[in-house]
Amino acid sequence: MSLSHTAAEYMLSDALLPDPGSARAKGLRLELPSDRLLKFVTVGLPLCLVSLAFAREFSAGSQISCFSPTNFTGKQSAYADTACWDSLIHHSFDAEGHAVTKSLWALKVFPYSLLVVAVLMYLPYLLWRYAATPALHSDLLFIIDELDKSYNRSVRLVQHMRKVQQASAEPERFWEEYERARQERYFEFPLLERYLTCKQHTHALVFIYILRNLLLLLFLAATCLYLVFLHLNIFFQDEFSCSIKTGLLQAEPHIPPLIPCKLVFFSIFQLISLSLGSVYILLIPVVIYNALQLCQWDKGLLSVYEMLPAFDLLSRRMLTCPLNDLNVILLFLRANISKLTSFSRLNAVSALREATANKEDIDTVIDFMTLLAGLEITKPK
């Protein structure tokens, strides 16, 4: 028996988690994977398209080609191109013969408007980073640390129970004391459970998270509407009539009133706007899904930790409306599951418990470890 007791002691000693030190604080993820993907696409895509537009502008030279009269010299043709590009006003006549002008300046500022779109898409991330990240970081550090400490306390409690049981002359008396201690909740760890309960009554994190997604949804919709407006009003007019009879040329009789011009970069801007609009439309359901995650609880993580003694946040039905800070914290705990070392071990114990024939004999991690320690072949009911 001494050999089995020594083996059980070594097993329980190995089950203790090491102290993570300061590495845990540096590696916490303070953005959900879907939010990080949204930030990368919504901010990076317009910046990439802007660089393509500017590269096209600098490599191609003139962005406009005007059909000047044949009697124009080279300098006069270059002047006509420059004047029409600076004005970008389409001159036409309505059905009654009245002159009508239409400004095409949105084409000139289109690359710069994409820069504005990228800045707007970055604002929700800045809001989350400076308004919610500090509090979320401290919450995650405390909760992850306490969950791992609760696991270690359970293991140390099992070690102590082994020593008490070995020293006990009456095994049945030991199990009676153990059951009474469980009923009177002597094994509970109230600090963590009460902290999580308090987080159900705060709404700062959930408010900022919903506001972030609403702002992102608003900016996505506004960008799509802006691109639709450009396509309906401007992006189908690659040719326009330009007037260069202004300034010193206004009184020149040999200059025609209007000359036709064509936008060289028109197809590039159409392709850029269609690509950006299509991607943003596809991202709108992703943003809505991120916001709707808060409408239901992620009970998988806490249910595993209910194997710890007297940790029954779910079984006592303390989880009420999911729109609170605790639900946000649970989402980020799931994203930082690699930092939660005790979860993988408890998850393995949970799988073993589900595969056990007599499931009623193993209902906490202490019971399971007690059986492994060789205290009893079957736990008295």
Buried (B, 14 or more C-beta within 10 A) or exposed (E): EEEEBEEBBEBBEEBEEEEBEEEBBEEBBBBBEBBBEBBEBBBEBBBBBBEBBBEBBEEEEEBBBBBBEEEBEEEBBBBBBBBBBEBBBBBEEEEEEEEEEBEBEBBEEBBEBBBEBBBBBBBBBEBBEEBBBEBBBEBBBEBBBBBBBBBBBBBBBBBEBBEEBEEEEEEEEBBEBBEEBBEEEEBBBEEBBEBBBEBBEBBBBBBBBBBBBEBBBEBBBEBBEBBEEBBEEBBEEBEBBBBBBEEEBEEEEEBEEBBBBEBBBBEBBBEBBEBBBEBBBEBBEBBEEBBEBBEEBBEEBBEBBBBBBBBBBBEEEBBEEBEBBBBBBBBBBBBBBEBBBBBEBBBEBBEEBEEEEEEEBBBBBBBBBBBBBBBBEEBEE
